[in-house]
Amino acid sequence: MASVAHIPVPRSNTTIPVPTGLFINNQFVPSLDALEPIKVYNPATEEVLCEVTSAGEKDVNRAVAAARTAFKTTWGKNVTGFERSRLLNKLADLMERDQQSLAELECLNNGKPVKVARDFDIGDSVACLRYYAGWADKILGQTIEVDRKTKVAITHPEPIGVCGQIIPWNYPIQMWAWKVAPALAVGCTIVMKPSEITPLTALKLSELVVEAGFPPGVVNTIPSLGSVGGAAISSHPDIDKVAFTGSTITGRRIMEAAAKSNLKKVSLELGGKSPHIVFESADLEQAANWAALGILYNTGQDCTAGSRLYVQDTIYEKFLSLLAVKAKELVIGDGFDEQTGGGPVVSKGQYDRVWGYIESGKKEGARLLIGGEKRSTPGFYVDATIFADVRPDMKIVKEEIFGPVLSVGKFSTEEEVIALANDTTYGLAAGLHSNDAGQCMRVSQALDAGTIWVNQYNMLNNNVPFGGKKQSGIGRELGSQALDEYISTKAVHWNYGEKLEWPL
Amino acid sequence: MTTTWEHEFNTPVFKGKVSFPTGVFVDGKFSAGSTGKTIDVINPTNGKVITKIAEATVDDVDRAVKSARKAFDTVWGLNYPGSERGKLLMKLADLLEENQDEFAAIEALDNGKTFSWAKAADLGMSIGTFRYFGGWAGKSHGKVIETTEDKLAYTRHEPIGVCGQIIPWNFPLMMMAWKLGPALATGNTVVIKPSEFTPLTALRMASLIKQAGFPDGVVNVVVGYGHTVGAAIAEHMEIEKVAFTGSTLVGRKVMEAAAKTNLKKVTLELGGKSPNIIFNDADLDKAVNWSAHGIFWNHGQACCAGSRIFVQSGIYDEFLKRFTAKADSLRLGDPFATDSYQGPQVSQIQYDRIMSYINSGKEEGATVHLGGERHGEEGYWIKPTIFTDTKPNMRIVQEEIFGPVGVVIKFENEADVIKQANDTVYGLAAAVFSQDINRAIETAHKLHAGTAWINCVNQLHPEVPFGGYKQSGIGRELGEYALDSYTNIKAVHVNLGHTI
């Protein structure tokens, strides 16, 4: 395996060089475990782009040791907030500088259109890095009134330490930024395991980490299989905290491993089956746009996908026709084509999974409105699929599909739809469309989800917290709350006036 | 037609050509003032004119306020997201950093402080301050507040609007950064009056602000006299907040004017007569070094200068001996010489003021232990001066001198020195030196001052708030607290079901 893969960029004469080793201590190195390299695929063509090193347990140990050393010497409490801020801003500048080539690489490995990767994924990621750069020198403790004559009580917000971060394949660059930025802003060091399906941009971003000037060991990147690297990280005795984004089923394993090993802190960003509600007073044209976005953005591969649509009975058929037209308008195709609004699903595995659900929907008797037909050409393409008249007990209504497959149900009253919406073990997001302000308030208060969109969907902001209730997760990302996930508070009780009488 | 200034620096520490417009900067453009008159900018090393800059007038202030109001309503305020405001402030910091040597040179020429201090302290802090507040933009959150189930109550943190800012001549660039940082981060627009004594770095900043990409009208720079432009700002019916740094005397006038006109919000950063308390168990050499820094840094022209040095009797003689030697060793010289510590005072007026205090000290019977006189033939140098054998009611003990003049006072016990230290109308800062950290903290807590330094003096960070108790000021600058001065809080009550 070559140490640098040169990935050809379609419709051009250029290639993008991607280091294929493991990134430890600011260097790309071969594996100590000598596992089978990871084959990295282009989901639009089903072809192999290149191979990258697959990290094993020895490599994880090495990365953790590097992160620990950095935490004790050049990072952690040894670096000022001001310096952390400066480096994060520099990293943001570099990501912005390289946005075009990073977007092309993201498209080749993940399938999402180049323009979406550049303007949304990378644009938001650059802003995310800058947002947390701003926080780095503003992590404040408190002075707390106790007894003014004798004692001062203060809290120090300290970085937790070495953090394992495991990120998914649906937003490789953006998930990287969401994890890396707050951890570094607070002063933690990182062992990052990008998804084995989409490791390329994480490796490329590691080069920028060096160029920005982060000391060695502060960020380490080790692509590996979940069952190897993910397991090693979650059970590692010298990792102080693990942050995971991915499926609920894997999230459970991570939390279990954390509990059984060293009780490392855990934050989880898991799945969802988010309800999207359209009331009769809504602007139907707009609601249809948002509903289409809600299930088709990123080809439905979004933890917050509005995958259960509930439409009020008085506007049901009208809205369905409107939505069907909208859904068909999205061009799903080659990400290098300017017209394309959505790409293929990321892998064969996902392709098979999503089609499994489509077949189940047909079998359980849902009304197929659009889609449901496989393409005959190469690429893991799934066209927009809408099932109507669904029942709560159907598989396509209960389980997360993670593809462009929408289930639509009907309701008549507000109470009824709130009950339907909340009838899930998930609680990540929800959306509602209504022109009745009182209704907007009531329903947003009643829905059990960490993010509620009112007359909108899918739009997040770096300074607004995001995370799940119930089995959609533990902890929050984005906003100032994300910092709390990487902080361990120390309380100092400083006596200057009390003399202890002994015995009591 | 705007005035411009071109100058060739050819000094041991900086060589280079500067050239920039020095007109009245309103709505993104430089122009002559409405009367066409100019102000002479004087070089304090020799009293000669460096250049003439456009004099802004009351009419120019009106123009600036209109421009700032329009910008606030259309392209700034809540129309411009916090993350973008932060980006511009970061860009400004980057530009300032790229040009830091040039700025340090201009500051040294205009103010008289040495190039090396200007670069290390003034530039470092200014760049850091812009970056710090750039990071706050978009992070000033309101709260959602629990009341009853049939109501949603929350607060919005909104920018105030058009803010007037009046800054002094002792740290011209740094004071500009302290003012612009929080005001712009929170979304306000600004009409700022730099001191007519030291306008050059502020005017250079105006070009940088334009270069960084701030929309026209967001920052307007009007250099004019206190009794014209300063008063116009304090009295203006459409300026909703005024921030002033300067003498307590003028601070009162600003607050009075605000009260008489539109009750605009007022924050003040005024004078001080800060005590520096040195206990017997202090680390003597360190205390000496810090005390010298406390009173002689920036030629004593610092609001927080530790100008009353209280030394416990057990170490008084030894302290005085070492402190005098230290003060005597400070090199006075050309701001651009590599080995100068102290340049001239900023102006003839200040020189005269300080010399008059020195004379009053002599007349009232204090001992001139060191200095007490002019240095050199031209310019405004005053030798580091130490008075001893003072009485509490002497003018040199009560009043702010704002020069390199310290009074050293012997004390016996803790209770007595705390009483003396607090016996002042001021309350800006205080310092305590003791190796017994418990006692140091206890003492610091008892001093009536907005900043208490323990085993150090004159330490400032963009992240840590700074401001005065009593007649040293109202409000805080730096740190998160600075944002409060530029924020209007609106409480929103959304009724969800309560009928009446």
Interface residues (C-beta under 8 A of the other chain):
Chain A: G81 F82 S85 R86 N89 A127 R130 Y131 A133 G134 W135 A136 D137 K138 L140 R148 V152 G438 M441 R442 N462 N463 S480 W494 Y496 G497
Chain B: G82 S83 G86 K87 M90 G128 R131 Y132 G134 G135 W136 A137 G138 K139 H141 L152 I437 N438 R439 I441 E442 H445 P462 E463 E480 V494 L496 G497
